[in-house]
Amino acid sequence: MLGGLLCLGAIAAGALFIAGVLAHNWWAIAIPVSAAVLFVLGLVTWIGWTIATVQVEAEGEKLAGTGGAGGATRGDDREEFDEGGEG
């Protein structure tokens, strides 16, 4: 039922759009373009708000800094690189 109503509404809106374009009425272009622009701006605002307000907790072990430029390691369980190993 709802799907059928949506289809009929879309066909009616399409017919009105085509009639407006054929009548050289600039509102036929201005209204859909304005609606599309406002929809995209609303979507971008929602995405920005979501990114700005999301709170994520870190998973896993906390990394301990080595104090050097080599980055962080996982405490004392650091594996050394074996040059003679697989590769």
C-alpha positions in Angstrom: 0.0 0.0 0.0 2.7 2.5 1.0 4.9 1.5 -1.9 2.1 2.1 -4.3 1.4 5.6 -2.9 5.1 6.4 -3.1 5.1 5.4 -6.8 2.0 7.4 -7.6 3.4 10.5 -5.8 6.7 10.2 -7.7 4.8 9.9 -11.0 2.6 12.9 -10.2 5.7 15.0 -9.2 7.4 13.9 -12.4 4.4 15.0 -14.4 4.2 18.4 -12.7 8.0 18.8 -13.3 7.7 18.0 -17.0 4.6 20.3 -17.4 6.5 23.1 -15.7 9.5 22.7 -17.9 7.4 22.6 -21.0 5.6 25.8 -19.9 9.0 27.5 -19.5 8.3 28.1 -15.8 11.6 28.6 -13.9 10.0 27.4 -10.7 9.9 23.9 -12.2 13.7 23.9 -12.0 14.2 26.1 -9.0 12.1 24.0 -6.5 13.7 20.6 -7.2 17.2 22.0 -7.3 16.6 23.9 -4.0 15.2 20.7 -2.4 18.2 18.7 -3.6 20.7 21.3 -2.4 19.0 21.6 1.0 18.9 17.7 1.3 22.6 17.5 0.6 23.5 20.3 3.0 21.3 18.6 5.7 23.1 15.3 5.0 26.5 17.0 5.3 25.5 18.7 8.5 24.3 15.4 10.0 27.6 13.7 9.0 29.6 16.5 10.5 27.5 16.5 13.7 28.0 12.7 14.0 31.8 13.0 13.5 32.0 15.8 16.0 30.0 14.2 18.8 31.0 10.5 18.5 32.9 9.1 21.5 35.0 6.1 20.9 36.8 4.1 23.6 40.2 2.6 22.8 40.2 -1.2 22.5 43.1 -3.5 23.4 46.2 -2.8 25.5 47.5 0.6 26.1 50.7 1.3 24.3 53.8 2.3 26.2 56.0 4.9 24.6 59.7 4.1 24.1 60.8 7.7 24.3 62.5 7.5 20.9 61.5 8.1 17.3 60.7 4.4 16.9 57.2 4.7 18.2 55.3 2.8 20.9 55.6 -0.9 21.8 53.5 -3.2 23.8 55.5 -3.2 27.0 58.1 -5.9 27.4 56.6 -8.4 24.8 58.4 -6.7 21.9 59.7 -9.1 19.3 63.1 -8.5 17.7 63.5 -8.6 13.9 65.3 -11.7 12.8 67.4 -10.9 9.7 68.2 -14.5 9.0 64.5 -15.6 9.2 61.8 -16.0 6.7 61.5 -13.5 3.9 
